[in-house]
Amino acid sequence: MASLSSTVAAMTNRTTDTRKTGLAFLAGSLGGLVTMAIHPTGAHTVTPEQFDRLALQSGIAHSLAMVSFLLLFLGAIGLTRRLAAFEAAHSGEDHQDRLALTALVAYGFGVVALLLATAVSGFIIPDILQHSLRDAAANRTQWQIVIDSVFQFNQAFAKIYSVAASAAILLWSSSAMRNPQESRGGISRAIALYGCVIAPPLVLLIAVGHLRLDVHGMAVVVLAHAIWFVVVGVQLLRDRDTRSNLKIS
């Protein structure tokens, strides 16, 4: 009787975790899309009169980005645990889903890089820009060189995130694809195929320099990733009962 109670409790916890994972993916994706929608542009032509409004807008956008991608990382932990549970249930308790685990490590690495990128773009560059606007007009060229140099840090960290997150989506999708139809951890074959197809071109375009990660380029990456995260999140929310897919010991 005690064993049955503990089994039911474990099932309930898995279902709750699955729903929380889905919600984290949906909330994080929505936050990322809103971030790109409100992200200010035209910082190189800002006037002193425009600065306060743009600095506030930038701070809000990048703060939202930080929260959003931390939510996505929480969802990534839940998804990895779910894929690992299904892998263990069908391949043996000692079998580890190394693809899903590698995906989580890659995504965590990328999120750290993205947090650095948002800190640079959202807080460091506006502070430097504020100092430049207060300085003499004759020194604007030197200040612009400083801003352009610091912006390269943002671009480097943005590239690291975009490549790492794309690789993570590819690995999660590959992990889901190799499992039987009834045990893909809540990920459908269609969205797993999407992840396998969309990730390599993104990485290639970034690597060869055709996709520059300014506001518009980053929006492309965020949107491509958001489609995957949103669909997976919806599927996890709908797939409340995992009892038929897990072994009961």
C-alpha positions, -999 to 999 in steps of 0.1 A, spaced: 0 0 0 28 23 9 45 15 -24 14 23 -43 10 56 -25 46 66 -33 42 56 -69 10 77 -73 29 106 -56 58 102 -80 34 103 -110 17 134 -97 51 151 -92 61 142 -128 28 156 -142 33 188 -122 69 192 -133 58 186 -169 32 214 -167 57 238 -151 82 230 -178 56 238 -205 47 270 -188 84 280 -184 89 275 -222 58 295 -230 65 324 -207 102 325 -216 95 325 -253 69 352 -250 93 373 -230 120 369 -256 97 379 -284 85 410 -265 121 419 -258 129 420 -295 97 439 -302 105 467 -277 143 467 -282 155 502 -291 173 508 -324 193 538 -338 216 542 -308 243 557 -330 221 587 -339 207 593 -304 204 629 -293 206 641 -256 169 647 -257 162 611 -268 187 594 -244 166 592 -212 137 575 -230 160 551 -250 180 542 -218 148 534 -199 135 514 -229 168 495 -232 169 487 -195 134 473 -195 140 453 -227 172 437 -215 159 431 -179 130 413 -195 154 393 -217 174 382 -186 143 369 -168 129 353 -200 160 333 -208 163 322 -172 128 308 -175 138 290 -207 167 275 -188 144 263 -161 122 247 -188 153 232 -203 161 214 -170 126 200 -169 127 189 -205 160 171 -200 147 153 -169 116 143 -188 136 129 -218 160 111 -194 130 95 -176 115 82 -208 149 70 -220 155 51 -187 120 37 -188 125 21 -222 162 14 -222 169 5 -186 174 24 -154 212 26 -159 209 40 -194 216 78 -195 203 101 -222 236 117 -230 221 137 -259 196 155 -236 223 161 -210 247 175 -235 219 198 -248 213 211 -213 250 218 -208 251 236 -241 220 257 -234 232 266 -199 266 277 -215 246 298 -240 224 314 -214 254 326 -194 268 342 -226 234 358 -233 232 373 -198 266 389 -204 254 402 -238 223 417 -223 243 433 -195 267 449 -221 239 461 -244 214 470 -218 234 487 -191 271 492 -200 267 508 -234 239 532 -223 262 543 -194 291 549 -218 267 567 -242 255 590 -214 291 600 -205 298 607 -242 267 630 -245 279 650 -215 314 654 -229 325 680 -254 314 675 -290 350 673 -301 355 641 -282 325 623 -297 347 604 -322 367 588 -294 336 579 -275 321 563 -306 353 541 -309 348 530 -273 311 522 -278 318 503 -311 346 483 -293 324 474 -263 296 465 -288 319 437 -301 317 420 -267 279 420 -271 282 405 -306 306 378 -294 284 367 -265 253 368 -288 270 345 -312 279 321 -284 243 320 -273 228 316 -307 252 287 -317 249 270 -283 211 273 -281 208 260 -317 230 231 -309 209 224 -278 177 223 -298 193 200 -323 204 176 -295 170 176 -277 153 170 -310 177 142 -319 171 126 -284 133 127 -290 136 114 -326 155 83 -315 129 72 -291 98 52 -300 67 71 -312 49 66 -279 78 77 -257 94 109 -271 90 127 -238 60 147 -251 78 160 -282 61 152 -314 79 140 -345 71 171 -364 86 196 -339 116 173 -334 122 173 -372 118 211 -371 145 213 -345 168 191 -365 163 211 -397 163 247 -384 194 245 -361 222 237 -386 214 265 -410 213 290 -382 247 279 -370 261 280 -405 247 314 -413 262 328 -381 295 311 -387 300 325 -422 288 359 -412 257 361 -433 235 365 -402 247 395 -382 233 395 -347 221 431 -346 186 437 -334 171 423 -366 194 393 -369 189 384 -332 151 386 -338 155 360 -365 173 336 -340 149 343 -312 118 337 -334 133 305 -349 140 292 -314 107 304 -299 87 284 -325 104 252 -311 100 262 -275 64 273 -278 53 241 -296 71 219 -272 57 239 -243 21 235 -256 27 198 -261 40 193 -226 10 212 -212 -14 189 -231 5 157 -222 -5 157 -186 -6 120 -179 27 102 -183 16 70 -166 13 49 -197 48 58 -209 67 52 -176 74 19 -160 60 14 -125 83 -6 -103 
